[in-house]
Amino acid sequence: MLLLVSNVNNSSKMKRFISLSLIFLTSVAIFAQVKPGIEVLRDNAFDVLQGKRIGLITNPTGVDSKLNATPDILATADGVQLVAMFAPEHGIRGDVAAGARVATTTDAATGVKVYSIYGKTKKPTQQMLAGIDALVYDIQDNGCRSYTFISTMGKAMEAAAQSNIEFIVLDRPNPLGGLRVEGPITDADCISFVSQYPIPYLYGLTPGELAQYLKGEGLIAGAENLKLTVVPMEGWTRNMIFNETGLPWILPSPHIPSDDTCLYYPATGIIGELAWISIGVGYTMPFKTFAAPWIDAGKLSQRLNNLNLPGISFRPIHYTPYYGIFKGTPVKGVEVFVNEPDAAQLTLVQFYVMQELHDMYASQSPLTPTTANKNNLKMFDNVVGTKQIRQILINNNYKVSPILSIWNKDYQQFSEKKQHYHLY
């Protein structure tokens, strides 16, 4: 087509082509191609697995940059015997619904037996580990303490220590970067599978770094006896969020469909445990809204924007969830926008929403114990990591300022301690 236009048009189009080419090349330079641990392992001829019988803990996120699955890569690797796999929440191939128990089965693609570690047992038993020399872990999580895959990793580390076998982490990015630390360290009475270890809600470590932290700080049973190996990434730096890695995003669970959802999960997910308002789960915008039938969308949006929360803005939204607490019922509220991730304190967003809603609708007190919400409050406390936050909010009309000293109390100490375990 360019040959048929005038020389003037040709010149204009050529300039445009050169400009777009320069933009593309600049983008390539900015968005580096990170190599995840599985690729580094393969580049090194699977050296740390040679001659070993391997058990693999993974899910659909265990892929290389070309979308080849880790189970398939290891099943055909020279010198490696993949003898068992262990399925966390959602299963090895992602075919199990959220919260549903995973069954022990056989993987159709590899013919390898798959043991469930999300059901009756949350970690491999000694019987499951019989005949295995090393457990390999390769899962992409979302960087939040409440996301169960890091609990699975820690429990599997304990199992490996108890069975005197090696534990190997194929490292992957923390999608929120390696600098962000938010929220208090979990209190002992709030330890659960959604807050298994005493770390902040956002902990700023990769899976491999977190494994080193759990071992080094003695946070898992048998830590002193565990042989831990981390196969690090190449090309990742601590200031990278996921969309800067050049890697494809594979949803680790159904409601984390894109890498930017990782920025919204910590901003809305805690309040979602209360089953009080819609956070977009059950609609096309998981973890991106705060909505209910009784909310004045315009008024809430204006109040929240008037708070001038760094890096955050809101707009009114109206929609009808197709499942969940408001299934089939029109709801109104706000959509959240994380405009400047580096400036935003993500975890506090939901508490400011609670503050404004309580001020607008005094009868809305979702943290007051009732017979109906007992389990929701327990889950809220466990995810938050302490019972103090809920009590302070109740006693202070849901104002955010009184909780800040507790919310931020562990930032400095943990940020300094975790540096001893940084690999990047």
N, C-alpha and C positions, 0 to 999 in steps of 0.2 A: 504493500500500500504506500510506503514512503516514497517509492520510485515514481509514483504518479502525481505527487504534489509538487508545488513550485520550489525553487531553490530557497526562497525565503522561508517557506514552511519547513523545508528540510533542515535549515539552519536552526530554526526555533526548536524543532523536535530534537535535534542533536543536543542542543544545550540542555533541554529538559532531561534527555536520556543520561547525560553526564551528571547532572545534579542528582537524579535518582540513584545513579550508580554510587556516587559519593556517599549518599545517605545510607545506602545498603551496606557499603563497606564499613562505614562508621558504626552501624548497628552490629555488624559481625564482630568488630573490635570490642564493643561494649559488652555484648552478650556472649561471653566466652563459652566454649564447649567443655563442660565439666565431665570428667570420667568418673562414674560411680565405682564402688569397690569391686563389683562383679567384673567390670571391664579391666580394671587394673590387675585383678587376679588372673584373668584370661591372658592378658599381655605378658604376664610372668609365668606362663605355662602351668598355671594352677599349682605353683610350687608349694604352698603351705598345705595343700590337700593331697599331695602325691603319696600314693600307697596307703591311703586312709579310707576307712569305711565311714561314710558321711551320713549324718542326719541333718535335714534342712528344714529350718523354720522360715516360711515365706508366705506371700500372698500375691495377688496380681501385680502389685507394685514392684516386685522383684523382676526387673527387666533391664536389659542394656539400652543404649540410646537408639538402637534399631528395633526395639520392642521384642527382642528375643527373651523368652522367660528363663529365669535362673534355673528352675527345675530341669528344663530342656537342655540348657547349656551344661549343667553339671552331669546330667544323665549320659551325655555323649563325650565328656571330657576324658582324654587319655590319662590313665594312671589314677583315676578317681572312681570310687565305688559309691554311688548314691544308693543307700540301702533302706532309708526310711525318710518320711517327711512328717512334719508336725504342723497342724492347721490351727491358726489363731482365729479370732472373730472374723466372720465372713468366708472362711475357708481358703484353701490354697489357690483356687481358681476364681474366688469371688462370687460363688454361686449360692451363698447362704445369707439370709436376711439379717439385718442388724439385731443383735441381742439373742438370736436363735442359736440353740446348741448346735455345734458342729459334730457330725458323726464320723467315726472311724471307718475308712473306706480304702479303695485302691484308686490311684490316679490313672485315669484312662490313657493319658498321653505317654506316660513313662512306665506304667506297670508297677510303680513303687507303692508300697503300703503307706497310707496317710493316717496318722494317729491324731485324734482330736485333743487339743489343749484349750478348748473353749467349750466346756460342758461340765461333766462331772469332775474333771480335773483341770486345773489351770496351768499345770506344768508337766513335762514329761516324767513318767514314773521310771524307776530303775528297770522294770521289766521292759518298757518301751525302748530303753537305751541299751539293752543287752546287745552286744556285738557291734556297737558303734564306737569309733575312735574319737570323733569330734562332732560337735553340733555347730552348724553354720546358720547365722541369722542374717537375713536380707529382706528388710521391710522399710518402706518409706512411710514415716509418720507425719504428723502435722505440727509438731513442736510444742504441744500442750501436755501437761502432766495428766490430765483426765482422759487422754486418748489411750486406749487399753494396750496398744502394741508395745509400749515401753514397759508396762507391767508384765506382759508376756515375756519380754526379753530378760527382765530381771529374774523372774521365776525360773526361766530356762537356765540362766547362769547358775542359780542355786542347784538345780538338778544336775548340771554338768559337774559342779564341784563335789556333790555327794557321790556321783558315780565315777569320779576321778577321770573325766574325759575333758578334752580341750574345748573351749568355746571360741568361735571365730566370728567376728562381725565384719560383714561387707558393708563399708560405710556409705552413707547417703547424706544429702544436704538436710539441714534443718531449714524448712521452707520459710521460716521467719527470720533467718539469718542467725549468726552466732553471737550477737551482742545483746539481744533483747532479754531482759530479766524482769518479770513482773509477778507480784503476788507473794503471799507469805509461804514459808516452808510449812509443810503439812504437820499438824499436831498429831501426837500419838493416838488420840482417841478418834481421829478422822482417817486413819489409814484404811484403805479399801482398794479394790481393783481399779478404781478410777483416781486414786491418789495413793499409790502403793509405796512410795518412797518420800522421805523428807527433803523435797526439792521445791523450788517455787513453781507456781502455775505455768509460767513461761520461763524456761531454764537455759536457753541459749547454748545448747550443746548438740552436736550430731549424735546419732545412735552409738557410734564407736566411742566418742568422747564420754557420753553418759555411761556406757558400760565400764569404762576406765574409772569414772567417778564412783560408781556403785561399788566396784571392787576396792578402789583405793581408800574410800572412806569407810569401808567395812559395813556397808548397808545391805549386803546379802549374806545369808548363812553360808559359811564355808569360804568366804572371800579370800582368806589367806592361802587356801589350797588350790584355788582356781587358776588354771593356765589360760590366760586370755590373750588372744591375738586379734588385732584390728588391721584389716586391709584398707588403708586410707584411700580417699578420693584423690584425683589430680585436678588442679585448676580451680578448686573452690576456695573462696576467701570469706572471712567472717561477716563482711558487710553485704553479702549476696542474699537476696531473697530468691525464691525459686525461679521466678520468670527471668532471672539474669543468668541462669545456669546453662541454658541451651538444651536442657533435658526435657523429654516429653513428660507431661503430668499424667499419671495413671491414678484414677480415683482410688484411694485406700479404703473407702467405705462409700455407700450410696449417696450420702449427703455432703461429700466433699468432692464435687464434680470437677472443680478447677483449682489451680494453685492459688488463685486469689481468695478462694473460700477460706484458706488457712488464716487469712488476716481477719476474717469476720467471725470464725468459730470462737476465738477467745473473747470477742467483743459482745457476743450474745448468748453463747452456749450455757453459761452458768445460770442465767435467769430462765433459760429454757427448761431447766430441771424442775421448775415450779409448776409447769403445765398451767400457766396463768394467762399468758399472752402468746400469740404466734410469733415465732422468730423466723418464719419463712420455710421451716421444715414442714412438708405437706403441701408446698406450693413450688413454684419454679425458682425460688430465691432462697435456698437454705442458708440460715444464719445471717441473713441480710436485712431483716425487718423486725419491728416491734409493733404488733397490731392486735386489735380486739374489737368486737362489735361496739363497745361502749366508748371508744376513744375518739376525740375530736382531732382528726389528722392534721389539719392546718394549724390549730393552736399548739399541739404538741411539737410539731416541726419548728414553729417559731420560737417556742420556749427553749428547745434544745439548741437551736442555732444561736440564740442569744447568750448561751453559756460560753461560746467561742472555744470549744474544746480543741486543742491543738491537733491539726491534721484530720479532723472529722467534720463532716457536714451531714445534713438530713434533708429529706424532701417528703411531702405528704404522699401516701400511697393507699390505694384501695384494691382489694382482691378477695377472691373466694378460695380458701384452701380446699383441696380435693381429698385430703385425709387429715387426721389429727384431731385436736380438741375442738376445733371450729369447722369440722368437715361440712362443706356445703353451705356455710353461713358467711355472708359478706363481712369482712373485717376492715378496719381503718387504722391507720397509724403512720409510721415513718419507715422509709428505706434509709439505711446507713451507707455512707460513702467514706471509705478510708482514702483520702486524697493524698496525704503525705505520710506514708508508713513510718518513716524515721521519726516524725514529730509526735505521732499518736501514742498515747498510753491505752492500748487496746482494751485491757481487761476492765478498766473503770467505766467504759461507755455504758454498759448495762446498769450500773449502779446509779449513774446520772439519770437514766431513763426511769428507773424506779423512783428516784427522788421527785422528778417532775410529775410523774403520774400520781404519786401519793398526794402531792400538793394540789393537783387538779381534781382528784377524786379521793377524798379522805377515807371513804369506806373501803377503798382497795388496799388491803393490808395482807399481801400474800405470804408474809413471813410469820404471821400470828398462827400458832399451832391450833389445828382443829383435828377432829377424827379423820376427816377426809384427806387432809394433806400431810399426814404424819410421814409417810414414806417419801414424799416429795421433799420435805424439809430435811430429812436425813440425807438424801442424795445431794441436796444443795450444800449442806454442811461439808459432806465428804469431798465434793468437787472443789469448793472454796478452800478446803484444807484446815478450817478451824470453825468452831461454833461461835467464836467471839463476834465475827462480822455480823451475823444475823441478829444477835442480841443488841449490838450497838445500833444497828439500823432501826430496830423496833423502838429502842429507848430514845432515839433522836429524830423521830418523824421521818425516817428514811433519808436523812441528810448524808451526803457523801463525805463532807469534810471530817467528821469524827472518826471515820474508818481509815483515813489515809495513813496515820502513824503505824497502824498494824499492817495495812496492805503493803507498805513500802519498807517495813522494818528490817527485812532480810536482804534487801537489794545489795548493799555495799559488801557485807561479809560474804555472801554467796558469789557475787561477781568476782571478788578477789580469789576465793578458794577454787572456783572452777577453772581459773587460768592455768592451774597446775596440770590440768588434763587436756588442754587445747592441743590439737594436732595441726591446726592451720592458723 
